[in-house]
Amino acid sequence: MRDRDPEGRPRNARPRDAFGRPLPYGSAGTPRVPDDYAPTTGQALADGRRFLAEGLPFNAHEVFEGRWKCAPEEERELWQGLAQICVGLTHLQRGNGRGALTLFARGAARVQSYGDPYDAVGRAASALNEDSDAGAAITLILAELPGDPG
C-alpha cells in the first residue's frame, strides 16, 4: 500500500539512506527534502549546490525535482535535466555506471538546450563515463552548476 498524506495524496514516507536507497520502515535514514518543497530558482540552486557539496546528489535531485514541479512551463525541462544528472550521480555512487550514463545523456540534452551557463553542466555530464569516480563526478558537476542568479 502506498503512503498517503492527510489529504490522501501519495507521499513516500519510507526512510532512505544517503544514496537514496529505501530502508525498512522505522529505520533512522537520512533527512529528506519535504514533498511540498517549492523553491525559487535561487533557492533551488543554493540548496542543490549545498547537497552536492555534501556528497548527497540524491537530495540535490529532490531539490531540482521540487523546482521542476513548481517552475514556469518554459523552465521545466531545465529542472528535469538537472534532476536527471543528479540521479546519474546517485547511480555512480551505487555502482550502477550504465544507469548513470543513461541519465547523464538525458539530463545533458535537456539542460544544454538552455544555453549558458547550463550548457557547461551538460558538457560536464556528457564527459562522464561508467567508471567515473562518483566523488570526482559530483565535484565536476558542482563546479559547473551556476550559483544564485539574483
C-alpha positions in Angstrom: 0.0 0.0 0.0 1.3 3.4 -0.9 1.9 6.1 1.8 -0.5 9.0 1.7 -0.6 12.4 3.4 -3.7 13.6 5.4 -5.3 14.9 2.2 -4.9 11.5 0.5 -2.1 12.5 -1.9 0.6 9.9 -2.4 3.7 10.5 -0.3 6.7 8.3 0.2 7.3 8.2 3.9 9.8 5.4 3.7 13.2 6.3 5.1 16.2 6.4 2.7 20.0 6.1 3.1 22.4 8.7 2.0 22.4 7.3 -1.6 18.6 7.4 -1.8 18.0 3.7 -1.3 14.9 2.8 0.6 15.3 1.5 4.1 12.9 -0.5 6.2 10.1 1.5 7.9 11.3 2.6 11.4 14.9 3.0 10.3 16.7 6.3 11.0 17.5 7.2 7.4 18.9 10.4 6.1 16.8 13.6 6.3 14.8 14.1 3.1 13.6 17.1 1.2 9.9 17.6 2.1 7.4 16.5 -0.6 5.8 20.0 -0.6 9.2 21.8 -1.1 8.6 24.5 -3.8 11.8 26.6 -4.1 12.5 29.7 -6.1 15.2 29.4 -8.7 17.8 30.9 -6.4 16.8 28.7 -3.5 16.9 25.5 -5.7 20.3 26.3 -7.0 21.6 27.1 -3.5 20.1 24.0 -1.9 21.2 21.8 -4.8 24.8 23.1 -4.6 24.8 22.6 -0.8 23.7 18.9 -1.2 26.2 18.2 -3.9 28.9 19.8 -1.8 27.9 17.4 1.0 28.1 14.4 -1.4 24.3 13.9 -1.5 23.2 14.1 -5.1 20.0 12.2 -4.3 18.9 15.1 -2.1 20.0 17.5 -4.8 17.8 15.6 -7.2 14.9 16.1 -4.9 15.6 19.8 -4.7 15.6 20.1 -8.5 12.5 17.9 -8.8 10.8 20.3 -6.3 11.6 23.3 -8.6 10.6 21.3 -11.7 7.1 20.8 -10.2 6.5 24.5 -9.4 8.5 26.2 -12.2 7.0 28.0 -15.1 6.4 25.7 -18.1 9.3 27.1 -20.1 11.8 26.1 -17.3 10.6 22.6 -16.5 12.9 20.8 -18.9 15.9 22.6 -17.3 15.0 21.4 -13.8 14.1 17.9 -15.0 17.5 17.7 -16.7 19.4 18.9 -13.6 17.4 16.3 -11.5 18.3 13.5 -14.0 22.0 14.5 -13.9 21.9 14.2 -10.1 20.2 10.8 -10.3 23.0 9.8 -12.6 25.5 10.8 -9.9 23.5 8.8 -7.4 23.8 5.8 -9.7 27.5 6.2 -9.8 27.6 6.2 -6.0 25.6 3.0 -6.0 27.9 1.4 -8.6 25.5 1.4 -11.5 27.6 3.0 -14.2 25.3 2.0 -17.1 22.3 3.6 -15.4 24.4 6.7 -14.7 25.3 7.1 -18.4 21.7 6.9 -19.5 20.7 9.6 -17.0 23.6 11.8 -17.8 22.7 11.7 -21.5 19.1 12.5 -20.9 19.8 15.3 -18.4 22.6 16.8 -20.6 20.3 17.0 -23.6 17.7 18.8 -21.6 20.0 21.4 -19.8 22.1 22.1 -22.9 19.1 23.4 -24.7 19.0 26.4 -22.2 22.5 27.6 -23.3 25.0 29.2 -21.0 25.6 28.6 -18.1 23.7 25.3 -18.2 25.4 24.2 -21.4 28.6 23.7 -19.4 26.7 21.5 -16.9 25.5 19.3 -19.8 29.0 19.1 -21.3 30.4 18.0 -17.9 27.8 15.4 -17.5 28.4 14.1 -21.1 32.1 13.8 -20.3 31.5 11.3 -17.5 31.6 7.5 -18.1 30.6 4.3 -16.4 33.9 4.1 -14.5 33.9 7.7 -13.3 34.7 8.2 -9.7 31.5 9.3 -8.0 33.1 11.9 -5.8 35.1 13.4 -8.7 31.9 13.4 -10.9 30.0 15.3 -8.2 32.8 17.8 -7.9 32.8 18.3 -11.7 29.1 19.0 -11.9 29.2 21.2 -8.8 31.9 23.3 -10.4 29.8 24.0 -13.5 26.4 24.4 -11.7 25.6 28.2 -11.5 25.0 29.8 -8.2 22.1 32.1 -7.3 21.2 34.1 -10.4 19.9 37.1 -8.5 
